Amino acid sequence: MIYDHPQAYELACSFREVGVEVDALHRWAGAPRTVLELAAGPAEHAREFAGRGVMATALDLSPAMCAYARERGAGLPLEVVQADMTGFRLGRWFDLVITMLDSTAHLMTLDQFVAYLSCVREHLAAGGLAVIEMSHPADRLGDTPRVSNAWSVRKDGVGADVRWGEPGDEIDPITQIVHDRVTIALDGGEVIQGVVPYRFWTATELEAAIRLAGGLTVQAQYGDFDANVSLGSAEAWRMITLLRHAG
Ligand SMILES: C[S@@+](CC[C@H](N)C(=O)[O-])C[C@H]1O[C@@H](n2cnc3c(N)ncnc32)[C@H](O)[C@@H]1O
């Protein structure tokens, strides 16, 4: 599994500007004091928040990701919990709950999506904000995908060529699930390969899941971490949804 290689995964995803994304999350949430990152993987955003003095919790299913996040977050106000995002109970509430980089694509059924949203709602403080970052629906439904599935990265002197999906990896039109073949080819010759199941969610399915879960209202949707980019604009490359605790 790709997620058994947290360091390589983090390098592969280093095209992101985590600091800039956390700036936006911080602004949208109104300077949160507590943050919960779900399906956090290496927990880059939770670690960035913790580095800024926010009490952060990162939750992920993968033992390897949790161990890596714990190690990289040592000395920071960061707690790491190994759990399933569709069924967990931490017994406390957070000002901000985030799910980054399309991690909701690991929810394969509507029931799972609703269970996840119910957990989000149960862990949001009154007036708290949840932010869900998903891929833009145009990637699957538009003529031209908004992002490339092959890219190169370099961080701290180490490089990698990444392919997330191969030409034959086709989405099942009934289940909306695709099994993406992923390759991370590291400088020096090491090649990490795996298959990552991915469920495509449309904007209207997301809306339906939010209604079914109840207790959350959509505050805004953006096409980028720059809130000036609307979801429907040509520059939009993500589907970012801000949800408020309705009660
Ligand atoms: C695409 S990675 C994203 C990691 C992180 N959100 C980021 O921005 O880099 C997806 C993560 O979701 C985790 N995951 C998958 N299913 C999960 C579940 N049911 N509950 C919690 N974590 C899950 C995987 O272990 C993996 O670390």
The ligand as an SDF file (V2000), in Angstrom:
LIG
                    3D

 27 29  0  0  0  0  0  0  0  0999 V2000
   -4.9330   10.7260    0.0900 C   0  0  0  0  0  0  0  0  0  0  0  0
   -4.3550   10.4110    1.7160 S   0  0  0  0  0  0  0  0  0  0  0  0
   -4.5200   12.0470    2.3480 C   0  0  0  0  0  0  0  0  0  0  0  0
   -3.7770   12.3250    3.5900 C   0  0  0  0  0  0  0  0  0  0  0  0
   -3.9070   13.7540    4.0880 C   0  0  0  0  0  0  0  0  0  0  0  0
   -5.2990   14.1530    4.2260 N   0  0  0  0  0  0  0  0  0  0  0  0
   -3.1800   14.7540    3.2340 C   0  0  0  0  0  0  0  0  0  0  0  0
   -3.7220   15.8390    2.9900 O   0  0  0  0  0  0  0  0  0  0  0  0
   -2.0470   14.4930    2.8390 O   0  0  0  0  0  0  0  0  0  0  0  0
   -5.7070    9.5610    2.4130 C   0  0  0  0  0  0  0  0  0  0  0  0
   -5.5360    9.1040    3.8730 C   0  0  0  0  0  0  0  0  0  0  0  0
   -6.8030    8.6100    4.3110 O   0  0  0  0  0  0  0  0  0  0  0  0
   -6.5760    7.5390    5.2120 C   0  0  0  0  0  0  0  0  0  0  0  0
   -7.8310    6.7830    5.3220 N   0  0  0  0  0  0  0  0  0  0  0  0
   -8.4310    6.0260    4.3800 C   0  0  0  0  0  0  0  0  0  0  0  0
   -9.5890    5.5490    4.8500 N   0  0  0  0  0  0  0  0  0  0  0  0
   -9.7290    6.0270    6.1040 C   0  0  0  0  0  0  0  0  0  0  0  0
  -10.7280    5.8760    7.1160 C   0  0  0  0  0  0  0  0  0  0  0  0
  -11.8320    5.1540    6.8900 N   0  0  0  0  0  0  0  0  0  0  0  0
  -10.5540    6.5030    8.2980 N   0  0  0  0  0  0  0  0  0  0  0  0
   -9.4300    7.2420    8.5270 C   0  0  0  0  0  0  0  0  0  0  0  0
   -8.4450    7.3990    7.6240 N   0  0  0  0  0  0  0  0  0  0  0  0
   -8.6000    6.8080    6.4210 C   0  0  0  0  0  0  0  0  0  0  0  0
   -5.4110    6.7900    4.6080 C   0  0  0  0  0  0  0  0  0  0  0  0
   -4.7610    5.9820    5.5570 O   0  0  0  0  0  0  0  0  0  0  0  0
   -4.5440    7.9650    4.1000 C   0  0  0  0  0  0  0  0  0  0  0  0
   -3.5950    8.3390    5.0630 O   0  0  0  0  0  0  0  0  0  0  0  0
  1  2  1  0
  2  3  1  0
  2 10  1  0
  3  4  1  0
  4  5  1  0
  5  6  1  0
  5  7  1  0
  7  8  2  0
  7  9  1  0
 10 11  1  0
 11 12  1  0
 11 26  1  0
 12 13  1  0
 13 14  1  0
 13 24  1  0
 14 15  1  0
 14 23  1  0
 15 16  2  0
 16 17  1  0
 17 18  1  0
 17 23  2  0
 18 19  1  0
 18 20  2  0
 20 21  1  0
 21 22  2  0
 22 23  1  0
 24 25  1  0
 24 26  1  0
 26 27  1  0
M  CHG  2   2   1   9  -1
M  END
$$$$
